[in-house]
Structures are given as C-alpha cells and as structure tokens.
Amino acid sequence: MPDIQINQIDASFIQLICEPHIAKEISESFTFYAPNYQYSKRRGWNGKINLLSAQNLIYAGLFHNLLNWAKEHDYTTDYEYPCNALNPLAFQPDTPFVKSFSLSLVPRQYQLDILKDCMEQGRAAVVSPTASGKSLVIYMLTQVYSGKLLIIVPTVNLVDQMFSDFLDYGADCTTIGRISEQHRKIQDPTRRIQISTWQSLMDYPSEYFEQFKTVIGDECHGFKAKTLIHIMKQCVNAHYRFGFTGTLSNNVMVHELILEGLFGPIIKGETTKNLINQGYLSELKINIEVLEHSESDRKLMKGADYNTESQFLINHKERTQFIKDLVVSLKGATFVLFRIIAHGKELYKEISKERKCYLVYGETEADLREAIRQLADVDERTIVVASYGVFALGVNVPNLCNVVFASPYKAKIKVLQSIGRSLRKTETKFNVYVWDVVDDLSIGSHKNFGTKHYLERIKIYNKEQFDYTIRRRKLPHDQKEKLHQ
C-alpha cells in the first residue's frame, strides 16, 4: 500500500488518501499567511491560507508539487492522475505546424517556445512580460485544442482587444463569442471560443462551466480573488488550463502556489530586458525626478499618515505645476498616471489649460476609452490623464512614447504593467520614456510614504535591469492651508 494515494476528483481537484498524520504534514506544508493578513477585519481568522481542505481535497494543478513533497519526505505514492485528457501533445516546430494555424504573421521564437512548453505540460501558468505578445500565444492555443474553450479577462476593454487581436491573426469571427455587460445583445453561447470578463461570469450557474474543455486566464495574477477562484473551480471538465501574466506579486510563495493550483506549473518566458536587447521591444529610459520639498513642508508632513500625505500632494500647486510643465514639454503620445480620482481631475484641469488632453478612469464609458486609445495611437500630440487601474489592464497604444508616474506606487505588478504597456515597438517608435515623479518629504531619519514607495520601485528597476537616471529638483514651499482644503 502506498503512503499517499492520489485520486482525481475532476479537472479542478484531486483527493489524497493517507493516514491523518501524513495529511497534517501536507496541510502544514501547503499553508501560508495571506498577504497583509494582519490588516484583515475578519473575526476568528488566523490569516492563514490552507490549500488542503478538511476532506483532503487540493487543487489539481499541485499534483507535481505533491509528488515532489512526498519524495522529499520519503513517502510512497500511487495515483490515477493525470487522466487521459492530460496526455501532453507533441509539439512540431516545423513550418507545416505553424502554417496549420493560418496566421497572418510569423510568431517569434520565444512565443513558439512558450507554446511548446504549454502543449507538453497540458497545464501551465505562464509568466511573460507585458507587450511580449501573449495574445498570439493564447490564439495559437485556441487552434491547438478542440472543443469549447473559455478565455477569462479582467476588463471589457480586454474582451474587445483580444477579439480584435484574434481577427488580426486570421480567426473566423463566427467562432468567437464575447460575454460582458456591453455585449449582452450579441452573446452567442454556441460559438466554440468564449471571451468573457470574470465579472460577467459571477452569476452563471455551475452547469454552464461544465461545457468547457479548456480554460485560459489572461492577467491571471488577479486569480487570487475569491470570485475568480470560484469560477475556476466550476470548470470541472477543463483539463487543459493556461494562465498568463506579466509578473508575479511580491508575495511569491502564496501567489505561485495558488496559480499553480488553478492552472499548472510556472513557465517563465523571456525577461523584459532580454526582449529589449533582442530588439523586440522599444528601448526604455526611466527618468526619476525627485522633488525636494521645503523644510516647512517636511516638518508639516512628519508623521502624517498615507491619506494625509496624498491629500497634501494633490493640493500642492507647485508640484502640479511641475508635472504640467513636464507633460506639455514632451514629444509624442503621453499618458499621465494617477491613483486618486481627485488628483487625476486636478491634473487634467491644469494640463487642459495649455494642451488638449483626455481624462480616463473607472467611470469612463468603454466606447469613449476605446476612442481615446485609438486617437492616442495615431496622434502623437495626444495627452491622456489615466488611472493606473485602467492603464495597466487593457490599454494597448503601440505608439505611446511617454508614461508619467504622477502618483507614488510601490506594487510590483502595477509598476511593471504600466511600464510594459508602453514598450511595444512600431515602425516609427523605437524609444519610450518613463518619468517617475518622487516627493521627498523626509526629515531626519523619518522617510515619508512617497520616498518609501520610490525605494521599492528602485528595487524593481534594479531587479529588471532597467536603465534609469535620478535628478533632484528643489520644489518651492506651498501654503499650509492647502492641506485642509
């Protein structure tokens, strides 16, 4: 008798049959603290995520993790998994294989390498930089696997963008359905490929998901959310699963295990730096503008919480003036990124005094967003003041030349996504410039939030081997009363 018997329940879960003490060891090894658990207000929760249920069920994607764990702990295993549906497909990298997709363009070698790894695994969570052409790999997967296929994306913009990309690659539009609030009237459940936002799938019955043999998640780093996990659990017949993301979160262990559980083993493609060096992406130059605030402003903000500091910066006229002067001086299409809506509106108001610009955030209608995106791609004078959330997920402007970080941010995913969105190379664009605006309100050993976030971004830039320069500028004193407006 094996120490651990692994049985397949469905495409989402496997079950472990073993002695209670072994189950406890496994449970402890696959239990981790949730990110920022100490700030949770849930009563009676210890902050831990336990991937093994009380019934000894665990995500099917962790099958190989369990085998490795058992081997390391000298436990024998037997299993009825993977099932026949997971037999890997042979990858043929010759010309006939690629021609069978009837593509309108030639895939890059690294894209074919990712496709090969996916086919050989049958399940995978693919980490490939923003602007590396993940949608082409996704399209090729839709041609490899037969049967009904579900593609889950985070925004309405990405539903339309992926649909448009597929048509550009040579897809037959009659095989693709779109699901979102915007496309309610044109939904066609009979089409083989369905592209949907996860929000649109929230209220669908579990029976709906049983038809899909393959599920693909774009921007899958967001699949930590309960709703997305719930949807993935309902895809009980989707033995082929592929997730795509530009980067993993800072909480690597928890993040990777959940992604592997929902999709499969982590596959890492080329880095952004390598793709730049190989000429696939635009040359990147990051200009860090450190604004040195006055001594009185530093004293005023010493010990301030994050919201107070943010409000202070929103109302700082000289800071806003600096950003406006910077933006209007830039050549080429420019996106100015903000976190807080009030800040975005203030920047939009001031920049509009000198240049035509557009404001885009969560409440902006999808049709208007698309119109602005298209304008920015053809008119190099376009300035768009946009929220990080809207820009990072779903904005594809190949001719974008400048990105201005007008608000402090430290989240690795948001930072890299925002940079990646600007890196697409065109026949006329070879360079892209990121302007990282930093507010130094530090005094003595005390560092303000803007400085702390800046130091975190520096770590990201260094790890990604991005080229950057730092320039410090004196910022005039602003009126204290603006803090309370």
C-alpha positions as CSV (number, residue, x, y, z in Angstrom):
1,M,0.0,0.0,0.0
2,P,1.3,3.4,-0.9
3,D,1.6,6.0,1.9
4,I,-0.3,8.5,-0.2
5,Q,-3.0,7.6,-2.8
6,I,-3.8,10.5,-5.1
7,N,-7.2,10.3,-6.8
8,Q,-8.6,12.6,-9.4
9,I,-12.0,14.1,-8.5
10,D,-12.4,16.3,-11.6
11,A,-10.3,18.8,-13.6
12,S,-10.2,21.2,-10.6
13,F,-9.4,18.9,-7.6
14,I,-7.6,15.8,-6.6
15,Q,-8.1,13.9,-3.3
16,L,-5.4,12.4,-1.0
17,I,-6.0,9.1,0.7
18,C,-3.4,8.8,3.6
19,E,-3.0,8.5,7.3
20,P,-4.1,11.5,9.4
21,H,-0.6,12.3,10.5
22,I,0.6,12.5,6.9
23,A,-2.4,14.7,5.9
24,K,-1.4,17.0,8.8
25,E,2.2,17.3,7.5
26,I,0.9,18.0,4.0
27,S,-1.5,20.6,5.3
28,E,1.2,22.4,7.2
29,S,3.5,22.4,4.2
30,F,0.7,23.9,2.0
31,T,-0.4,26.5,4.4
32,F,0.7,30.2,4.2
33,Y,-0.2,33.5,5.6
34,A,-2.3,35.7,3.3
35,P,-0.7,39.0,2.2
36,N,-1.4,41.8,4.6
37,Y,-3.4,39.3,6.8
38,Q,-2.7,41.5,9.8
39,Y,-4.9,44.2,8.5
40,S,-7.9,41.8,7.9
41,K,-11.0,42.6,9.9
42,R,-12.4,39.0,9.6
43,R,-13.2,37.7,13.1
44,G,-11.9,34.3,14.0
45,W,-9.4,34.1,11.1
46,N,-5.8,33.5,11.8
47,G,-4.7,34.9,8.5
48,K,-3.6,31.6,7.0
49,I,-4.5,30.1,3.6
50,N,-4.7,26.3,3.8
51,L,-4.7,24.7,0.3
52,L,-5.7,21.3,1.7
53,S,-9.3,21.0,2.7
54,A,-10.8,19.0,5.6
55,Q,-11.8,16.4,3.0
56,N,-8.1,16.2,1.8
57,L,-9.0,17.9,-1.4
58,I,-6.4,20.1,-3.1
59,Y,-6.1,21.9,-6.4
60,A,-5.3,19.5,-9.2
61,G,-2.6,21.8,-10.5
62,L,-0.5,21.0,-7.4
63,F,-0.2,17.3,-8.4
64,H,3.5,17.6,-9.3
65,N,4.2,19.7,-6.1
66,L,2.7,16.9,-4.1
67,L,4.8,14.2,-5.8
68,N,7.9,16.3,-5.1
69,W,6.9,16.8,-1.5
70,A,6.3,13.1,-1.0
71,K,9.7,12.2,-2.4
72,E,11.5,14.8,-0.2
73,H,9.7,13.3,2.9
74,D,10.3,9.6,1.9
75,Y,6.6,8.8,1.4
76,T,5.5,6.4,-1.4
77,T,2.7,7.5,-3.8
78,D,0.3,6.0,-6.2
79,Y,-2.2,7.9,-8.4
80,E,-4.9,7.8,-11.0
81,Y,-3.8,11.2,-12.2
82,P,-3.2,12.7,-14.7
83,C,-6.1,11.3,-16.6
84,N,-6.1,10.6,-20.3
85,A,-7.2,14.1,-21.1
86,L,-3.9,15.4,-19.8
87,N,-1.7,13.4,-22.1
88,P,0.7,16.0,-23.5
89,L,0.5,16.9,-27.1
90,A,3.6,16.7,-29.2
91,F,5.0,20.0,-30.4
92,Q,6.1,20.1,-34.0
93,P,8.1,23.3,-34.5
94,D,8.3,22.8,-38.3
95,T,6.7,25.1,-40.9
96,P,3.6,22.9,-41.5
97,F,2.7,23.1,-37.9
98,V,2.8,26.9,-37.9
99,K,1.0,27.0,-41.2
100,S,-1.8,24.9,-39.9
101,F,-2.9,28.0,-37.8
102,S,-3.3,30.1,-40.9
103,L,-1.7,33.0,-39.1
104,S,-1.4,36.4,-40.7
105,L,2.1,36.9,-39.1
106,V,5.1,34.8,-38.2
107,P,5.4,34.0,-34.5
108,R,8.6,34.9,-32.7
109,Q,10.8,32.1,-31.5
110,Y,10.1,32.8,-27.8
111,Q,6.4,32.6,-28.5
112,L,6.8,29.2,-30.1
113,D,8.9,28.1,-27.1
114,I,6.0,29.1,-24.7
115,L,3.5,27.3,-26.9
116,K,5.7,24.2,-26.9
117,D,6.0,24.2,-23.1
118,C,2.2,24.7,-22.7
119,M,1.5,21.8,-25.0
120,E,3.9,19.5,-23.3
121,Q,2.6,20.3,-19.9
122,G,-1.2,20.4,-20.7
123,R,-1.4,23.0,-17.8
124,A,0.7,26.0,-17.1
125,A,0.9,29.4,-15.5
126,V,2.9,31.5,-18.0
127,V,5.0,34.5,-16.8
128,S,5.8,36.6,-19.9
129,P,6.3,40.4,-19.9
130,T,3.6,42.8,-20.8
131,A,4.0,43.7,-24.6
132,S,5.6,40.3,-25.3
133,G,2.7,39.2,-27.5
134,K,0.8,36.9,-25.1
135,S,-2.4,37.2,-27.0
136,L,-0.8,35.5,-30.0
137,V,0.2,32.5,-27.9
138,I,-3.3,32.4,-26.5
139,Y,-4.7,32.4,-30.0
140,M,-2.4,29.6,-31.1
141,L,-3.6,27.6,-28.1
142,T,-7.2,28.0,-29.2
143,Q,-6.1,26.4,-32.5
144,V,-4.3,23.5,-30.8
145,Y,-7.1,22.4,-28.5
146,S,-10.5,21.4,-29.8
147,G,-13.8,21.6,-28.0
148,K,-15.3,24.5,-26.1
149,L,-12.8,27.0,-24.8
150,L,-13.3,29.8,-22.2
151,I,-10.9,32.8,-22.0
152,I,-11.3,35.0,-18.9
153,V,-10.0,38.6,-18.9
154,P,-10.3,41.3,-16.2
155,T,-11.9,44.1,-18.2
156,V,-14.4,44.9,-21.0
157,N,-11.5,46.6,-22.9
158,L,-9.6,43.3,-23.0
159,V,-12.6,41.4,-24.3
160,D,-12.7,43.7,-27.3
161,Q,-9.0,43.9,-27.6
162,M,-8.5,40.1,-27.6
163,F,-11.4,39.7,-30.1
164,S,-9.7,42.3,-32.4
165,D,-6.3,40.7,-32.0
166,F,-7.7,37.2,-32.9
167,L,-9.3,38.7,-36.1
168,D,-5.9,40.2,-36.9
169,Y,-4.2,36.8,-36.5
170,G,-6.7,35.3,-39.0
171,A,-9.5,34.0,-36.8
172,D,-13.0,33.3,-38.1
173,C,-15.2,35.8,-36.2
174,T,-18.2,33.4,-36.3
175,T,-16.3,31.0,-33.9
176,I,-15.7,33.6,-31.2
177,G,-18.3,34.9,-28.7
178,R,-18.0,37.8,-26.3
179,I,-19.5,38.0,-22.9
180,S,-19.8,41.2,-21.0
181,E,-22.4,43.8,-20.0
182,Q,-21.6,45.7,-23.1
183,H,-22.1,42.7,-25.4
184,R,-25.2,41.3,-23.8
185,K,-27.2,41.6,-27.0
186,I,-24.6,39.8,-29.2
187,Q,-23.8,36.9,-26.9
188,D,-23.8,33.6,-28.8
189,P,-23.4,30.6,-26.5
190,T,-22.9,28.2,-29.4
191,R,-19.6,29.7,-30.5
192,R,-16.6,27.5,-29.7
193,I,-14.5,30.2,-28.1
194,Q,-15.9,32.5,-25.5
195,I,-14.1,35.6,-24.3
196,S,-15.5,37.0,-21.0
197,T,-14.8,39.3,-18.1
198,W,-14.8,37.4,-14.8
199,Q,-17.4,39.9,-13.6
200,S,-19.9,38.7,-16.2
201,L,-19.5,35.1,-15.2
202,M,-20.2,35.7,-11.5
203,D,-23.8,34.7,-11.6
204,Y,-23.6,31.9,-14.1
205,P,-24.8,28.5,-12.8
206,S,-22.1,25.9,-12.3
207,E,-23.6,23.8,-15.1
208,Y,-22.6,26.5,-17.6
209,F,-18.9,25.9,-17.0
210,E,-19.1,22.1,-17.5
211,Q,-19.1,22.5,-21.3
212,F,-15.6,23.9,-21.5
213,K,-12.6,21.5,-22.2
214,T,-10.0,24.3,-22.0
215,V,-9.9,27.5,-19.9
216,I,-7.4,30.3,-20.3
217,G,-6.9,33.2,-17.9
218,D,-5.3,36.4,-19.1
219,E,-3.7,38.6,-16.4
220,C,-4.0,35.6,-14.2
221,H,-2.2,37.3,-11.2
222,G,-5.7,38.5,-10.4
223,F,-7.0,35.0,-9.9
224,K,-6.3,35.2,-6.2
225,A,-9.7,36.9,-5.9
226,K,-12.4,34.6,-4.5
227,T,-14.8,35.1,-7.4
228,L,-12.1,34.1,-9.9
229,I,-11.1,31.1,-7.8
230,H,-14.8,30.1,-7.6
231,I,-15.1,30.3,-11.4
232,M,-12.0,28.1,-12.0
233,K,-13.4,25.5,-9.5
234,Q,-16.6,25.2,-11.6
235,C,-14.6,24.3,-14.8
236,V,-14.6,20.7,-13.7
237,N,-14.1,19.3,-17.2
238,A,-11.4,21.8,-18.3
239,H,-8.4,19.6,-18.1
240,Y,-6.3,21.9,-20.2
241,R,-5.6,25.2,-18.3
242,F,-3.3,28.1,-19.1
243,G,-2.8,31.3,-17.2
244,F,-0.9,34.3,-18.5
245,T,0.6,37.1,-16.5
246,G,3.4,39.7,-16.9
247,T,4.7,39.3,-13.4
248,L,4.1,37.6,-10.1
249,S,3.3,39.5,-6.9
250,N,5.9,40.2,-4.2
251,N,4.3,37.5,-2.1
252,V,5.9,34.9,-4.3
253,M,5.2,31.7,-2.4
254,V,1.5,32.2,-1.8
255,H,1.0,33.7,-5.3
256,E,2.8,30.9,-7.2
257,L,1.1,28.1,-5.3
258,I,-2.4,29.4,-6.0
259,L,-1.6,30.0,-9.6
260,E,-0.1,26.5,-10.0
261,G,-3.0,25.0,-8.2
262,L,-5.6,26.7,-10.5
263,F,-3.6,26.4,-13.7
264,G,-0.4,24.3,-13.6
265,P,3.4,24.6,-13.3
266,I,5.0,28.1,-13.6
267,I,6.6,28.7,-17.0
268,K,8.8,31.7,-17.3
269,G,9.4,33.3,-20.7
270,E,12.0,35.9,-21.7
271,T,12.5,38.9,-19.4
272,T,11.6,42.4,-20.5
273,K,15.3,43.3,-20.6
274,N,16.1,40.4,-22.9
275,L,13.3,41.3,-25.3
276,I,14.6,44.9,-25.4
277,N,18.1,43.6,-26.1
278,Q,16.8,41.4,-28.9
279,G,15.0,44.3,-30.5
280,Y,11.5,43.0,-29.9
281,L,10.6,45.9,-27.6
282,S,11.4,49.6,-27.5
283,E,14.4,50.9,-25.7
284,L,13.4,52.0,-22.2
285,K,14.8,55.0,-20.3
286,I,13.4,55.8,-16.8
287,N,13.9,59.4,-15.7
288,I,13.4,59.7,-11.9
289,E,12.5,63.2,-10.9
290,V,13.0,63.6,-7.1
291,L,11.1,66.7,-5.9
292,E,12.8,68.1,-2.8
293,H,10.1,69.8,-0.7
294,S,10.8,72.8,1.5
295,E,11.8,72.4,5.2
296,S,8.5,73.7,6.3
297,D,6.6,71.2,4.2
298,R,8.8,68.4,5.6
299,K,8.0,69.4,9.2
300,L,4.3,69.7,8.4
301,M,4.2,66.2,6.9
302,K,6.4,64.5,9.5
303,G,4.4,61.6,11.0
304,A,1.5,62.1,8.6
305,D,-0.5,59.1,7.5
306,Y,-0.7,58.0,3.9
307,N,-4.0,59.7,3.2
308,T,-2.9,63.0,4.7
309,E,0.3,63.0,2.7
310,S,-1.6,62.1,-0.5
311,Q,-4.1,64.9,0.0
312,F,-1.3,67.3,0.7
313,L,0.4,66.4,-2.6
314,I,-2.9,66.6,-4.6
315,N,-3.3,70.2,-3.4
316,H,0.3,71.3,-3.8
317,K,0.2,73.9,-6.6
318,E,4.0,73.9,-7.3
319,R,4.0,70.1,-7.6
320,T,1.1,70.2,-10.0
321,Q,2.8,73.0,-11.9
322,F,6.0,70.9,-12.3
323,I,4.0,67.9,-13.6
324,K,2.1,70.1,-16.0
325,D,5.2,71.8,-17.4
326,L,6.9,68.4,-17.8
327,V,3.9,66.8,-19.6
328,V,3.3,69.7,-22.1
329,S,7.0,69.7,-23.0
330,L,7.1,66.0,-24.0
331,K,7.0,64.9,-27.6
332,G,4.9,62.0,-28.6
333,A,1.7,60.5,-27.2
334,T,1.8,60.7,-23.4
335,F,-0.1,59.0,-20.5
336,V,-0.1,60.6,-17.1
337,L,-0.9,58.1,-14.4
338,F,-2.7,58.8,-11.1
339,R,-4.1,56.8,-8.2
340,I,-6.7,59.1,-6.7
341,I,-9.6,60.4,-8.9
342,A,-9.4,63.9,-7.3
343,H,-5.7,64.0,-8.3
344,G,-6.4,62.9,-11.8
345,K,-9.1,65.6,-12.2
346,E,-6.8,68.3,-10.9
347,L,-4.0,67.3,-13.3
348,Y,-6.5,67.1,-16.2
349,K,-7.8,70.6,-15.3
350,E,-4.3,72.2,-15.3
351,I,-2.9,70.4,-18.3
352,S,-6.0,71.3,-20.3
353,K,-5.2,75.0,-19.9
354,E,-2.2,74.5,-22.3
355,R,-2.8,71.3,-24.3
356,K,-5.8,69.3,-25.4
357,C,-6.0,66.2,-23.2
358,Y,-8.4,63.5,-22.1
359,L,-9.3,62.0,-18.7
360,V,-9.8,58.3,-18.4
361,Y,-10.7,56.3,-15.2
362,G,-13.0,53.6,-14.0
363,E,-16.2,55.5,-14.7
364,T,-15.3,56.4,-18.2
365,E,-17.5,54.6,-20.7
366,A,-15.9,51.7,-22.6
367,D,-16.7,53.2,-26.0
368,L,-15.0,56.5,-25.0
369,R,-12.0,54.7,-23.6
370,E,-11.6,52.9,-26.9
371,A,-12.0,56.1,-29.0
372,I,-9.3,57.8,-26.8
373,R,-7.0,54.8,-27.1
374,Q,-7.3,54.8,-30.9
375,L,-6.7,58.6,-31.0
376,A,-3.5,58.2,-28.9
377,D,-2.2,55.6,-31.2
378,V,-2.4,57.8,-34.3
379,D,-2.0,61.4,-33.0
380,E,1.4,61.9,-31.4
381,R,0.1,65.1,-29.6
382,T,-2.4,63.2,-27.5
383,I,-2.2,63.5,-23.8
384,V,-4.2,61.2,-21.6
385,V,-4.6,61.5,-17.8
386,A,-5.4,58.0,-16.8
387,S,-5.8,55.9,-13.6
388,Y,-3.3,53.2,-13.0
389,G,-6.0,50.6,-13.0
390,V,-7.4,51.5,-16.4
391,F,-4.0,51.9,-18.0
392,A,-2.3,48.7,-16.5
393,L,-5.2,46.5,-17.6
394,G,-6.5,46.9,-21.1
395,V,-4.8,49.8,-22.8
396,N,-2.9,48.9,-26.0
397,V,-1.2,52.0,-27.6
398,P,1.8,50.8,-29.6
399,N,2.8,54.4,-30.5
400,L,2.8,55.6,-26.9
401,C,6.1,57.4,-26.2
402,N,5.9,58.7,-22.6
403,V,4.5,57.5,-19.3
404,V,4.5,59.8,-16.3
405,F,4.1,58.3,-12.8
406,A,2.3,61.3,-11.2
407,S,1.4,59.3,-8.0
408,P,3.6,57.2,-5.8
409,Y,3.2,53.5,-6.2
410,K,5.1,50.5,-5.0
411,A,3.1,47.5,-6.1
412,K,5.4,45.4,-8.4
413,I,2.6,44.3,-10.7
414,K,1.2,47.7,-11.3
415,V,4.6,49.3,-11.9
416,L,5.8,46.6,-14.4
417,Q,2.4,46.5,-16.2
418,S,2.4,50.3,-16.5
419,I,5.9,50.2,-18.0
420,G,5.2,47.2,-20.2
421,R,2.2,48.9,-21.8
422,S,4.5,51.5,-23.4
423,L,7.1,49.1,-24.7
424,R,5.5,47.9,-27.9
425,K,7.7,48.7,-30.9
426,T,6.4,50.1,-34.1
427,E,7.9,51.2,-37.5
428,T,8.2,54.8,-36.2
429,K,8.8,54.3,-32.4
430,F,12.0,52.9,-31.0
431,N,12.3,54.5,-27.6
432,V,10.0,55.0,-24.7
433,Y,10.4,57.3,-21.7
434,V,9.1,56.8,-18.2
435,W,9.0,59.8,-15.9
436,D,8.9,58.7,-12.2
437,V,7.9,61.7,-10.0
438,V,9.1,61.3,-6.4
439,D,8.2,63.5,-3.5
440,D,10.9,63.8,-0.9
441,L,9.3,64.9,2.3
442,S,11.8,63.1,4.5
443,I,13.2,64.8,7.6
444,G,16.0,63.3,9.7
445,S,15.7,59.6,9.8
446,H,12.0,59.7,9.1
447,K,11.0,58.8,5.5
448,N,7.7,59.8,4.0
449,F,5.5,57.4,2.1
450,G,6.5,58.8,-1.3
451,T,10.1,58.1,-0.5
452,K,9.4,54.6,0.8
453,H,7.5,53.7,-2.4
454,Y,10.2,55.2,-4.5
455,L,12.8,53.0,-2.9
456,E,10.6,50.0,-3.6
457,R,10.4,51.0,-7.2
458,I,14.2,51.3,-7.4
459,K,14.5,47.7,-6.2
460,I,12.1,46.7,-9.1
461,Y,14.1,48.7,-11.6
462,N,17.4,47.1,-10.4
463,K,16.0,43.6,-10.5
464,E,14.6,44.1,-14.0
465,Q,17.9,45.7,-15.1
466,F,16.2,48.8,-16.3
467,D,18.2,51.9,-17.3
468,Y,17.4,54.8,-15.1
469,T,18.8,58.2,-14.0
470,I,18.0,60.2,-10.9
471,R,17.7,64.0,-10.9
472,R,16.9,66.0,-7.8
473,R,14.9,69.3,-8.0
474,K,14.1,71.9,-5.4
475,L,10.4,72.4,-5.0
476,P,9.1,75.8,-3.7
477,H,7.1,75.9,-0.5
478,D,3.3,75.6,-0.8
479,Q,0.7,77.2,1.5
480,K,0.0,75.2,4.7
481,E,-3.7,75.8,4.4
482,K,-3.9,73.7,1.3
483,L,-3.6,70.7,3.5
484,H,-7.1,71.2,4.8
485,Q,-8.9,72.0,1.6
